Every structure is written in structure tokens, then in C-alpha cells.
Amino acid sequence: MVTLSPSSLNLYLECPRCFWLYVNKRVKRPEKPVATITTGLDRIIKEYFNIYRPKGILPPVIEGKVPGKLIQNLPKKGWLEYTDSKLEAKLGGYLDECLDLGNRYFAALDHKTRGLRPESTHSAHQFQMDAYTLLLEENGFLTQRKAYLVYYIPKTFATLNKIEFELVVSEIKTDPDRARKVFSEAVELLKKTVPEPDKKCEFCKWVSTASIK
């Protein structure tokens, strides 16, 4: 049974050929160096949020910026999965955070670190939250089909050992039906022969020109 994630489905949306090669042949795109500070900030933010979870209140940094409170028990450290028996495929992913909105409704919340204020919601982040909403609903959580992105933007040095961050919270509408459709299409693609190179994909262009002498 194939197991996909929101990130692998985002790869499918970006380039079906790269997705097919990654899942079926384990051929990855060349990896770029990743700044580990992002991983470190993500860990610290989650630890900070966990301090307030048992108290039943929101962390002060987002109090008044999002509704509800933190879910009391984040399932399996945020892991949610959904199995489609007809497709013989599974979709799974880790939520950064989940809000209890009251009246038995819940919403996904995701932490994003950026250098500048976002002008709009990135398409990959939008689909990620579409998929998380689908996973919540398939695991018995009622949603209002909305989610929250919390952007952490470095602002200034407050003191020698302290950096101040600006927080920007974005509430977005989500479409789990779109996520389900993309999931189904991606699984069906995997059963076919490898797709032709995508003219818009820089990686496909690189591979097609790499043999030029």
C-alpha cells in the first residue's frame, strides 16, 4: 500500500514526473542545503506551546489572534492518517498544532518561519492545510473548513542574547474535497508509466539537458 503525505502531493502538483520517480523509483530531486535554524525554531515553538496545553489557555504570543484553545491531547504527536481502501493508498501527515474551537469543532494550525511578511498564502501552504483539514475530518474531528498559519518573522535584536519576532496570523479557508481529489489523481498516476518531462519543471529541464555534450 502506497503512503503519501501533503508534501509528496505538493510535489505531484508541481511536477507529476518528479512525483512518479520519487514514489515509484525513490529517485529524489537534488537536495539543496537547508538552514537547520528553521528546525530548531520549530522545536522551540512547539515546546513553548506545550507549556500552555495542560492549562487550557492559548500561549500569550497568539492570544487574541486565533480563536479557541489548544487541543488537550494532540494525537500521536500530531500524526493523523487516512486509508482509502478502494485506492489501496494511505495519506498521512504531522500537524504542527490543532485548535479546539469549541462546540466540537477543530482547526489545524501550522508554524511558518519567514524573513519577511507574506503578501499572500503560498499555494503549497494552502494545499497543506487543505490536506490537514481532510485528515482531521477523516479522523472524526469536525471542522469549519478553515485553518491558521502563524508566521514568525525576525524583527530585531532586543538584547545581545534575544531576538524579537513579529507574529503574523493568517486565517485561511480550506478545501478538503480538493485534497481528496488530488490524492486520488496522484495514486492513479502512480499505476501508469512514467509521465513525460514537464516543460515548466526546472529539474526535468536539467535532466533533459544533462546529457548534452
Secondary structure, DSSP 8 states (H G I E B T S, - for coil): -EEE-HHHHHHHHH-HHHHHHHHHH----------HHHHHHHHHHHHHHHHHTTTTS--TTTBTTBSSEE-SS-GGGGEEEEEETTTTEEEEEE-SEEEEEETTEEEEEEEEE-SS--SS--HHHHHHHHHHHHHHHHTT-EE-SEEEEEEEEEEEEEETTEEEEEEEEEEEE--HHHHHHHHHHHHHHHTS------TT-HHHHHHHHHT--
